[in-house]
Amino acid sequence: MVINIDKRKKLAFADITKVRDSLKVDGFYLQLPPQSDVTMQHIRVNNTKL
């Protein structure tokens, strides 16, 4: 997907400065959904040996 962000001052779910920097340095920006705390609690309970 291609979106022109040159004139934008903000984005809905991402920091525009980080997005622009990532595009300049890496050539792409990858946005992942935030992990829920419930998921992390489940992982910690099942990985007590770590």
PyMOL Python script that loads the backbone (N, CA, C, O; Angstrom):
from pymol import cmd

cmd.read_pdbstr("""\
ATOM      1  N   MET A   1       0.847  -1.165   0.000  1.00  0.00           N
ATOM      2  CA  MET A   1       0.000   0.000   0.000  1.00  0.00           C
ATOM      3  C   MET A   1       0.897   1.235   0.000  1.00  0.00           C
ATOM      4  O   MET A   1       1.882   1.290   0.736  1.00  0.00           O
ATOM      5  N   VAL A   2       0.569   2.191  -0.797  1.00  0.00           N
ATOM      6  CA  VAL A   2       1.334   3.427  -0.886  1.00  0.00           C
ATOM      7  C   VAL A   2       0.455   4.583  -0.422  1.00  0.00           C
ATOM      8  O   VAL A   2      -0.656   4.775  -0.918  1.00  0.00           O
ATOM      9  N   ILE A   3       0.970   5.351   0.539  1.00  0.00           N
ATOM     10  CA  ILE A   3       0.246   6.501   1.077  1.00  0.00           C
ATOM     11  C   ILE A   3       1.203   7.681   1.113  1.00  0.00           C
ATOM     12  O   ILE A   3       2.321   7.558   1.612  1.00  0.00           O
ATOM     13  N   ASN A   4       0.777   8.817   0.591  1.00  0.00           N
ATOM     14  CA  ASN A   4       1.589  10.026   0.619  1.00  0.00           C
ATOM     15  C   ASN A   4       1.442  10.679   1.991  1.00  0.00           C
ATOM     16  O   ASN A   4       0.354  11.129   2.351  1.00  0.00           O
ATOM     17  N   ILE A   5       2.533  10.734   2.758  1.00  0.00           N
ATOM     18  CA  ILE A   5       2.479  11.322   4.103  1.00  0.00           C
ATOM     19  C   ILE A   5       3.276  12.617   4.197  1.00  0.00           C
ATOM     20  O   ILE A   5       3.523  13.116   5.294  1.00  0.00           O
ATOM     21  N   ASP A   6       3.678  13.163   3.050  1.00  0.00           N
ATOM     22  CA  ASP A   6       4.492  14.386   3.050  1.00  0.00           C
ATOM     23  C   ASP A   6       3.812  15.550   3.762  1.00  0.00           C
ATOM     24  O   ASP A   6       4.464  16.274   4.514  1.00  0.00           O
ATOM     25  N   LYS A   7       2.527  15.739   3.541  1.00  0.00           N
ATOM     26  CA  LYS A   7       1.820  16.894   4.104  1.00  0.00           C
ATOM     27  C   LYS A   7       1.129  16.590   5.430  1.00  0.00           C
ATOM     28  O   LYS A   7       0.543  17.484   6.041  1.00  0.00           O
ATOM     29  N   ARG A   8       1.189  15.356   5.873  1.00  0.00           N
ATOM     30  CA  ARG A   8       0.523  14.982   7.128  1.00  0.00           C
ATOM     31  C   ARG A   8       1.347  15.411   8.329  1.00  0.00           C
ATOM     32  O   ARG A   8       2.577  15.368   8.303  1.00  0.00           O
ATOM     33  N   LYS A   9       0.653  15.826   9.388  1.00  0.00           N
ATOM     34  CA  LYS A   9       1.320  16.218  10.626  1.00  0.00           C
ATOM     35  C   LYS A   9       1.228  15.130  11.679  1.00  0.00           C
ATOM     36  O   LYS A   9       2.036  15.094  12.607  1.00  0.00           O
ATOM     37  N   LYS A  10       0.243  14.234  11.544  1.00  0.00           N
ATOM     38  CA  LYS A  10       0.104  13.137  12.498  1.00  0.00           C
ATOM     39  C   LYS A  10      -0.589  11.964  11.825  1.00  0.00           C
ATOM     40  O   LYS A  10      -1.236  12.105  10.787  1.00  0.00           O
ATOM     41  N   LEU A  11      -0.435  10.811  12.441  1.00  0.00           N
ATOM     42  CA  LEU A  11      -1.099   9.591  12.000  1.00  0.00           C
ATOM     43  C   LEU A  11      -1.951   9.065  13.146  1.00  0.00           C
ATOM     44  O   LEU A  11      -1.752   9.453  14.298  1.00  0.00           O
ATOM     45  N   ALA A  12      -2.883   8.199  12.842  1.00  0.00           N
ATOM     46  CA  ALA A  12      -3.820   7.714  13.855  1.00  0.00           C
ATOM     47  C   ALA A  12      -3.140   6.883  14.941  1.00  0.00           C
ATOM     48  O   ALA A  12      -3.364   7.123  16.127  1.00  0.00           O
ATOM     49  N   PHE A  13      -2.315   5.912  14.557  1.00  0.00           N
ATOM     50  CA  PHE A  13      -1.774   4.975  15.539  1.00  0.00           C
ATOM     51  C   PHE A  13      -0.256   4.912  15.581  1.00  0.00           C
ATOM     52  O   PHE A  13       0.304   4.052  16.261  1.00  0.00           O
ATOM     53  N   ALA A  14       0.416   5.800  14.872  1.00  0.00           N
ATOM     54  CA  ALA A  14       1.879   5.751  14.836  1.00  0.00           C
ATOM     55  C   ALA A  14       2.446   7.160  14.916  1.00  0.00           C
ATOM     56  O   ALA A  14       1.799   8.133  14.527  1.00  0.00           O
ATOM     57  N   ASP A  15       3.657   7.246  15.424  1.00  0.00           N
ATOM     58  CA  ASP A  15       4.359   8.523  15.502  1.00  0.00           C
ATOM     59  C   ASP A  15       4.894   8.867  14.111  1.00  0.00           C
ATOM     60  O   ASP A  15       5.701   8.123  13.554  1.00  0.00           O
ATOM     61  N   ILE A  16       4.453   9.977  13.559  1.00  0.00           N
ATOM     62  CA  ILE A  16       4.812  10.355  12.189  1.00  0.00           C
ATOM     63  C   ILE A  16       6.321  10.503  12.011  1.00  0.00           C
ATOM     64  O   ILE A  16       6.848  10.190  10.944  1.00  0.00           O
ATOM     65  N   THR A  17       7.017  10.972  13.036  1.00  0.00           N
ATOM     66  CA  THR A  17       8.471  11.128  12.945  1.00  0.00           C
ATOM     67  C   THR A  17       9.154   9.770  12.820  1.00  0.00           C
ATOM     68  O   THR A  17      10.070   9.605  12.014  1.00  0.00           O
ATOM     69  N   LYS A  18       8.711   8.800  13.615  1.00  0.00           N
ATOM     70  CA  LYS A  18       9.289   7.453  13.547  1.00  0.00           C
ATOM     71  C   LYS A  18       9.006   6.803  12.196  1.00  0.00           C
ATOM     72  O   LYS A  18       9.857   6.108  11.641  1.00  0.00           O
ATOM     73  N   VAL A  19       7.805   7.035  11.674  1.00  0.00           N
ATOM     74  CA  VAL A  19       7.447   6.466  10.373  1.00  0.00           C
ATOM     75  C   VAL A  19       8.337   7.053   9.281  1.00  0.00           C
ATOM     76  O   VAL A  19       8.891   6.317   8.464  1.00  0.00           O
ATOM     77  N   ARG A  20       8.474   8.372   9.269  1.00  0.00           N
ATOM     78  CA  ARG A  20       9.315   9.022   8.252  1.00  0.00           C
ATOM     79  C   ARG A  20      10.771   8.578   8.359  1.00  0.00           C
ATOM     80  O   ARG A  20      11.413   8.298   7.346  1.00  0.00           O
ATOM     81  N   ASP A  21      11.295   8.512   9.589  1.00  0.00           N
ATOM     82  CA  ASP A  21      12.683   8.077   9.784  1.00  0.00           C
ATOM     83  C   ASP A  21      12.889   6.651   9.292  1.00  0.00           C
ATOM     84  O   ASP A  21      13.884   6.351   8.632  1.00  0.00           O
ATOM     85  N   SER A  22      11.945   5.779   9.616  1.00  0.00           N
ATOM     86  CA  SER A  22      12.047   4.387   9.191  1.00  0.00           C
ATOM     87  C   SER A  22      11.988   4.272   7.669  1.00  0.00           C
ATOM     88  O   SER A  22      12.703   3.465   7.076  1.00  0.00           O
ATOM     89  N   LEU A  23      11.141   5.074   7.044  1.00  0.00           N
ATOM     90  CA  LEU A  23      11.053   5.049   5.587  1.00  0.00           C
ATOM     91  C   LEU A  23      12.347   5.531   4.942  1.00  0.00           C
ATOM     92  O   LEU A  23      12.774   4.990   3.922  1.00  0.00           O
ATOM     93  N   LYS A  24      12.969   6.544   5.530  1.00  0.00           N
ATOM     94  CA  LYS A  24      14.223   7.062   4.974  1.00  0.00           C
ATOM     95  C   LYS A  24      15.370   6.077   5.161  1.00  0.00           C
ATOM     96  O   LYS A  24      16.160   5.863   4.241  1.00  0.00           O
ATOM     97  N   VAL A  25      15.467   5.476   6.348  1.00  0.00           N
ATOM     98  CA  VAL A  25      16.587   4.588   6.668  1.00  0.00           C
ATOM     99  C   VAL A  25      16.388   3.192   6.082  1.00  0.00           C
ATOM    100  O   VAL A  25      17.262   2.672   5.387  1.00  0.00           O
ATOM    101  N   ASP A  26      15.229   2.588   6.369  1.00  0.00           N
ATOM    102  CA  ASP A  26      14.984   1.195   5.993  1.00  0.00           C
ATOM    103  C   ASP A  26      14.242   1.036   4.668  1.00  0.00           C
ATOM    104  O   ASP A  26      14.341  -0.003   4.014  1.00  0.00           O
ATOM    105  N   GLY A  27      13.503   2.067   4.280  1.00  0.00           N
ATOM    106  CA  GLY A  27      12.706   1.969   3.060  1.00  0.00           C
ATOM    107  C   GLY A  27      11.314   1.423   3.296  1.00  0.00           C
ATOM    108  O   GLY A  27      10.534   1.283   2.354  1.00  0.00           O
ATOM    109  N   PHE A  28      10.991   1.110   4.548  1.00  0.00           N
ATOM    110  CA  PHE A  28       9.655   0.611   4.885  1.00  0.00           C
ATOM    111  C   PHE A  28       9.363   0.905   6.347  1.00  0.00           C
ATOM    112  O   PHE A  28      10.271   1.218   7.117  1.00  0.00           O
ATOM    113  N   TYR A  29       8.094   0.803   6.727  1.00  0.00           N
ATOM    114  CA  TYR A  29       7.677   0.925   8.125  1.00  0.00           C
ATOM    115  C   TYR A  29       6.721  -0.218   8.409  1.00  0.00           C
ATOM    116  O   TYR A  29       5.727  -0.390   7.703  1.00  0.00           O
ATOM    117  N   LEU A  30       7.012  -0.991   9.426  1.00  0.00           N
ATOM    118  CA  LEU A  30       6.182  -2.128   9.799  1.00  0.00           C
ATOM    119  C   LEU A  30       5.473  -1.817  11.099  1.00  0.00           C
ATOM    120  O   LEU A  30       6.115  -1.602  12.127  1.00  0.00           O
ATOM    121  N   GLN A  31       4.142  -1.794  11.056  1.00  0.00           N
ATOM    122  CA  GLN A  31       3.345  -1.526  12.250  1.00  0.00           C
ATOM    123  C   GLN A  31       2.650  -2.812  12.667  1.00  0.00           C
ATOM    124  O   GLN A  31       1.890  -3.400  11.898  1.00  0.00           O
ATOM    125  N   LEU A  32       2.918  -3.238  13.884  1.00  0.00           N
ATOM    126  CA  LEU A  32       2.315  -4.448  14.424  1.00  0.00           C
ATOM    127  C   LEU A  32       1.295  -4.081  15.491  1.00  0.00           C
ATOM    128  O   LEU A  32       1.437  -3.054  16.153  1.00  0.00           O
ATOM    129  N   PRO A  33       0.273  -4.904  15.665  1.00  0.00           N
ATOM    130  CA  PRO A  33      -0.687  -4.617  16.733  1.00  0.00           C
ATOM    131  C   PRO A  33      -0.032  -4.808  18.098  1.00  0.00           C
ATOM    132  O   PRO A  33       0.834  -5.669  18.253  1.00  0.00           O
ATOM    133  N   PRO A  34      -0.433  -4.022  19.075  1.00  0.00           N
ATOM    134  CA  PRO A  34       0.150  -4.174  20.414  1.00  0.00           C
ATOM    135  C   PRO A  34      -0.242  -5.513  21.027  1.00  0.00           C
ATOM    136  O   PRO A  34      -1.355  -6.000  20.830  1.00  0.00           O
ATOM    137  N   GLN A  35       0.696  -6.101  21.776  1.00  0.00           N
ATOM    138  CA  GLN A  35       0.390  -7.352  22.462  1.00  0.00           C
ATOM    139  C   GLN A  35      -0.426  -7.045  23.702  1.00  0.00           C
ATOM    140  O   GLN A  35      -0.193  -6.047  24.384  1.00  0.00           O
ATOM    141  N   SER A  36      -1.371  -7.901  23.983  1.00  0.00           N
ATOM    142  CA  SER A  36      -2.179  -7.696  25.178  1.00  0.00           C
ATOM    143  C   SER A  36      -1.460  -8.272  26.393  1.00  0.00           C
ATOM    144  O   SER A  36      -0.681  -9.217  26.272  1.00  0.00           O
ATOM    145  N   ASP A  37      -1.721  -7.709  27.539  1.00  0.00           N
ATOM    146  CA  ASP A  37      -1.106  -8.192  28.777  1.00  0.00           C
ATOM    147  C   ASP A  37      -1.567  -9.602  29.113  1.00  0.00           C
ATOM    148  O   ASP A  37      -0.821 -10.366  29.725  1.00  0.00           O
ATOM    149  N   VAL A  38      -2.780  -9.957  28.723  1.00  0.00           N
ATOM    150  CA  VAL A  38      -3.300 -11.298  28.992  1.00  0.00           C
ATOM    151  C   VAL A  38      -2.450 -12.329  28.259  1.00  0.00           C
ATOM    152  O   VAL A  38      -2.127 -13.383  28.806  1.00  0.00           O
ATOM    153  N   THR A  39      -2.097 -12.020  27.038  1.00  0.00           N
ATOM    154  CA  THR A  39      -1.250 -12.928  26.267  1.00  0.00           C
ATOM    155  C   THR A  39       0.103 -13.105  26.934  1.00  0.00           C
ATOM    156  O   THR A  39       0.596 -14.227  27.050  1.00  0.00           O
ATOM    157  N   MET A  40       0.706 -12.015  27.372  1.00  0.00           N
ATOM    158  CA  MET A  40       2.009 -12.095  28.029  1.00  0.00           C
ATOM    159  C   MET A  40       1.925 -12.852  29.351  1.00  0.00           C
ATOM    160  O   MET A  40       2.845 -13.600  29.682  1.00  0.00           O
ATOM    161  N   GLN A  41       0.873 -12.684  30.096  1.00  0.00           N
ATOM    162  CA  GLN A  41       0.707 -13.428  31.347  1.00  0.00           C
ATOM    163  C   GLN A  41       0.626 -14.920  31.056  1.00  0.00           C
ATOM    164  O   GLN A  41       1.225 -15.724  31.770  1.00  0.00           O
ATOM    165  N   HIS A  42      -0.099 -15.291  30.028  1.00  0.00           N
ATOM    166  CA  HIS A  42      -0.226 -16.695  29.650  1.00  0.00           C
ATOM    167  C   HIS A  42       1.141 -17.266  29.262  1.00  0.00           C
ATOM    168  O   HIS A  42       1.471 -18.391  29.638  1.00  0.00           O
ATOM    169  N   ILE A  43       1.919 -16.513  28.528  1.00  0.00           N
ATOM    170  CA  ILE A  43       3.254 -16.960  28.125  1.00  0.00           C
ATOM    171  C   ILE A  43       4.156 -17.119  29.343  1.00  0.00           C
ATOM    172  O   ILE A  43       4.879 -18.109  29.449  1.00  0.00           O
ATOM    173  N   ARG A  44       4.121 -16.171  30.248  1.00  0.00           N
ATOM    174  CA  ARG A  44       4.971 -16.243  31.448  1.00  0.00           C
ATOM    175  C   ARG A  44       4.613 -17.443  32.319  1.00  0.00           C
ATOM    176  O   ARG A  44       5.502 -18.096  32.866  1.00  0.00           O
ATOM    177  N   VAL A  45       3.329 -17.736  32.452  1.00  0.00           N
ATOM    178  CA  VAL A  45       2.895 -18.871  33.271  1.00  0.00           C
ATOM    179  C   VAL A  45       3.399 -20.177  32.667  1.00  0.00           C
ATOM    180  O   VAL A  45       3.845 -21.067  33.391  1.00  0.00           O
ATOM    181  N   ASN A  46       3.328 -20.294  31.352  1.00  0.00           N
ATOM    182  CA  ASN A  46       3.727 -21.532  30.681  1.00  0.00           C
ATOM    183  C   ASN A  46       5.236 -21.668  30.503  1.00  0.00           C
ATOM    184  O   ASN A  46       5.717 -22.755  30.182  1.00  0.00           O
ATOM    185  N   ASN A  47       5.983 -20.604  30.703  1.00  0.00           N
ATOM    186  CA  ASN A  47       7.432 -20.635  30.519  1.00  0.00           C
ATOM    187  C   ASN A  47       8.156 -20.340  31.829  1.00  0.00           C
ATOM    188  O   ASN A  47       9.015 -19.460  31.877  1.00  0.00           O
ATOM    189  N   THR A  48       7.825 -21.049  32.859  1.00  0.00           N
ATOM    190  CA  THR A  48       8.436 -20.799  34.164  1.00  0.00           C
ATOM    191  C   THR A  48       9.895 -21.250  34.215  1.00  0.00           C
ATOM    192  O   THR A  48      10.632 -20.825  35.104  1.00  0.00           O
ATOM    193  N   LYS A  49      10.323 -22.093  33.291  1.00  0.00           N
ATOM    194  CA  LYS A  49      11.699 -22.581  33.290  1.00  0.00           C
ATOM    195  C   LYS A  49      12.679 -21.540  32.764  1.00  0.00           C
ATOM    196  O   LYS A  49      13.883 -21.663  32.988  1.00  0.00           O
ATOM    197  N   LEU A  50      12.194 -20.535  32.080  1.00  0.00           N
ATOM    198  CA  LEU A  50      13.094 -19.541  31.474  1.00  0.00           C
ATOM    199  C   LEU A  50      13.573 -18.541  32.467  1.00  0.00           C
ATOM    200  O   LEU A  50      14.336 -17.640  32.118  1.00  0.00           O
TER     201      LEU A  50
END
""", "prot")
cmd.dss("prot")
cmd.show_as("cartoon", "prot")
cmd.util.cbc("prot")
cmd.orient("prot")
